Each structure stands twice: as structure tokens, then as C-alpha cells.
Amino acid sequence: MGETVVRFSGAPEIVLEKLVSLGYYQTKTEALRAGVMHLGKEYNVSTGAKEIEDELAIRKMLKVNAEVDSGKRKLVPLDAVLEKYGAKR
């Protein structure tokens, strides 16, 4: 998962600018995100919010695991956090 840079010219650039200038979207990025989500629905790439939420959770867990394995992140046991803040299970 990462950042994607997109450059437009010609007709796509004009359409994108009009979508923003007419107020359909606040930014070009927002318009592009909406377009990608629409394509996902059209081609049945994503079937719903639950599927997407699950995929995001899995990606986050894999990222955290990689950071722990590389030493970039330290996990604190739940019991230690509960004790520190005086909370109960």
C-alpha cells in the first residue's frame, strides 16, 4: 500500500478540473478516489464496506507485524496498559 502519483492531460484533465470547479468534489484527489471506488463497484472488485474494512485491517496488521519484526515498533502488553491507567478488563 502506498502513494500513487497520477498525471493527466487532455480530456481527462479538463473533466477532472470541471468536477472540482463545479463543486461536485472539493479536490481533484477526492474526485479521483470517488472514480476509483465507482470502477470497483462496476467491475465487482469490491463487494462492500465489510470486505474493504477487512482488507484494510489485514494490511494494517501486516504492516505493524513488519515494524515489530524490524524493531521499528514496540508493542506494549494489554495488561501493562490496563495497569498503567488503572483500567479493568
N, C-alpha and C positions, 0 to 999 in steps of 0.2 A: 504494500500500500504506500502510495507516495504522491508527490505533486506532479501534475501534468501541465505542460505549457502548450498552448494552442495558439496558432497564428491564423487569422482569417484575412482574406482579401476578396474583392469582387462581391457577388451577390450575397454570400453568407455574412460578410461583414456588414453590408447595408441592412439586412434583415435584423441582425443582432443589435445594431445601433438603434433601429426603429423600435424594436421591442422595449428597449430601455427608455428612449426619448418619449414614447407614447405612454409610459408608465405601467406597462404590463409587468415589468420587473424593475427592481431598484438598481441592479448592477448587471453587467454582462455575465459575470460569474454565476449569478443566480439564474439567469436565463439559460445558460449552458447546462447547469445542474438539472433544471426542470426538463430540458430537452433530452438529456441522457436518461432520466427516470421514465419519461414518456416512451422512449425507444425500448427500455427494459420491459415495460408492460406490453408494448406492441408485439415484441418478439418472444414474450413469455420467458424472459431471462430471470425475472424476479416475480414470484407469485404473490408476495405480500409483505407487510411490515414485519411479521414474526420471522419470516425467513431471513430478511435483511438484518434484523436485530440479532438473530442467532449468529449470522456470519460475522457481524461486527464484533460480537463478544468473543468469538473464536479467534479472530485476528488480534484482538487486544490481549487475550491470554497468551497467545504465541509470542507476541512482542514482549510482554512482561517476563515470560519464561526465558527468552533470549537475553534480556537485560540482566536477569538474576544470574544466569549461567556465565555471562561475561563479566560479572562483578560491577556492572553499572548501576544496579538497583539492589537494595537490601529489603527483604520482606520482614515485617515485624509480626510475630505470632499474635493471634487474636486475643489470647489470654493476657498477654503483656499490655495490649492496648486497653482492654477492659479494666485491668488493674490500675493502669496509669490514670484513667479518667473516672474511676470509681463506678463503673457501669456493671450491670449484671447480665448474664446470658438469659 
